[in-house]
Amino acid sequence: MTEIDILGYAVNNFADIGEEAFALSLPYWQRKEYGKGEFYNEYKNVCKHLGFILDGVFRTYYINDDTAEEKNVFFFSKNQVVVSYKSFVTQTPCNYYTESMMDSTILYIHINHLKELYQKSHQWERFGRLVAETAFNVAMTRAEDLMFHTPEERYLDLIQKHPNIFNNVPLYHIASYLGIQAPSLSRIRKRMMGK
């Protein structure tokens, strides 16, 4: 399966985009490789691309103004979309950094090309709506997880969504995402492995 085939399968699976409609997008997708530590999007930059991750992991984080501490907000991994969604949709500067945690490869499309596809095809319009609904759901779920779920529940959810995360992301980044300190994460992992 080529990379474009993988993307086509994912897009069809996600938004029921048929071959004909997907073919409209073929001239627009571009491949990009990121080294560990490279930014997909930076703070105060406008996000102009929506990416599909072929391989790798990205984290979205902000820096606390008072403590200068990095706080991880989202992880994106293989076969997921990576985008600073609010910045992408509103074309305004982003409040976060999105950084590659390892060597990563994506296929990306520019917002102007995506908007062209919306004009040409109802299937692509539906894709845009579903991406919006997914982004909203991810953001709300994340906020509710921090309010209503225990660190153990957040840990289990993270493992379900990103099964290989512990192979690719340092523990202190995972602890930051879970809203706990690294020693607490180690205790949770030990407990979970004992079950």
N, C-alpha and C positions, 0 to 999 in steps of 0.2 A: 504494500500500500504506500503510495507517495504521500508526502506531507499535505498536498492539496486534497487528496482523497480522504485523509484523516479529518481535515477541516470540513470538507463537504459532508462527511458522515455525521460529524458533531453538530453542524449547523442544521442538517436535516432532522436529526434526532431532537434537537432543542426546539426548533421552530417550524418543522415540517416544510422546509424549503426544498422543492423539487429540483431535479437536474437542470431544467431549463432556466429557472430563476437563479440557481446557484451559478450557472455559467455566466450570467450578467456580471457577476462580481469578480470573475477570474482575472481581468486585467488590473484590478486594484490591490490585490493582496501582495504584500511584500514580506520577505523573510528578514529577520534580524537576529543576530546572536549577541548575547550579553555575557560579559565576564562577571565573575563574582564581585559584588560591590558596585557594579554599574547601575545607573539610575534609568528606570523606565520613564519616570516623571519626577520633577523636583518641586520643592516648595516654591510657591509664587509663579511657577510656570503654568501655562495653559495646556491642558492635556488635549492633544489633537488626534490621538490614535486609540483605536480599540484593538487590543491584541488577543490572540488565541495562543495559549502556551502549549507548544509541542513537547517541551522538556524543560524541567527546572522548577524553581520556586522563587516567588517574589514576596516581599513583605511591604506593607504600607505602614508608615509610622509618622509621628509628629514629635517635636522636641518641646518639652515643658519649658516655658520661658523662665520660671523661677529656679528650677533645679538643673536645667540643661540635660535632663534625663530623656532618653528616647523611649517612647511608649508605642508599642506595636498594636495596630488596630486590626489589620487584616493580613491573611496569607492567601496567596493564589498559587495553585500548582497545576501540574500536567492536566491537559484537556479542560482547563477553566479559562474564562475570559479575564484579562487583566486590563484595568482601566481606572482612572481617577474620575469616577462617573459624574459627580456634580460639576467638576471643572469641564469635562468633556461635553456635557449637555448644554451648559450655560456659556461655555467658552470664556470662563473667567479664571483668574489665577487659583491654583490648587493650594489647599491648606496642609498638604501632606507631602512626604517623600515616598516614592515607590522604588524599591531597590531589589536587584537580583541577589539572591542568597547563595547562588552557585552558578556555574556556567549554564546558561539557559538559552532556549531558542523559541522564538514566537513568529507567527504570521500576523501582520497587522494591516489595518485599513484606516485611511485618513477619514476624518469626519465629513469632509466635503464629498468624498466618494460614497460614503454611507448614505448621506442625504440624497445624492443622485439616485441611488438604488431605491430609496423610499419613494421617490417620484415615479420610478419605472415599474415598481412591482408591489402589489399588496402583500405578497409573501415576505418581502424585505421590510415593509412597514410593520408587519406582525413581529418580525425578528426584533425590530427596534423597541416595540412595546414590551416584548417579553424580556429583553435585556433590562429595560427600565424597571419592570416588576421584580425581576431577580435582584437587581441592585438594591431596591427598596427593601425587599425581604431580607437580604443579607445584612443590611445596616440595622434594620429593626431587630432581627434575631440577635445580632451582636450586642445591641444595647440591652435587650431583655435578658440575655445570658448573664451579663455583668450584674444586673439588678436582681434576678430571680433564681439563678442557679449557683450551686456550690462549685468550688474549684474542681472537684472530682468530676462533676457533670460536664463542666466546660472542657476538661481534659479529654473525656470520652468522646465528646462531640468533635473535638479537634482531630482526634485519631481517625474518626469515621470519615471526616471530610478530606483529610490529608494523611493517608495511611503511612507514607514514607517520611513524614516531617522530621522525625527524630534522627533520621540518617543524614539530613541535609541542612538542618538549622540548629545553631548552638542553643543549649538549654536555657541560657539567660534570656534569649529572644522569645522562646516559648513561654517562659515564666512571665515575662512582661505582657505578652498577649493574654495570658490567663488571669492577669491582675494579681499575681502572687510573687513571692521571692523565690529564688532558685532552690534553697533548701526545702521549702514547702513542696516544690515540684518533685524533688527527689523522693520525698516521703510518699507523695501520691503515687508515683511510679512504682515504688517498692510494694505499696499496699495493693495496687492493681495487679501487679505481676504475681502476687501471692494468692490471688483469687482463682 
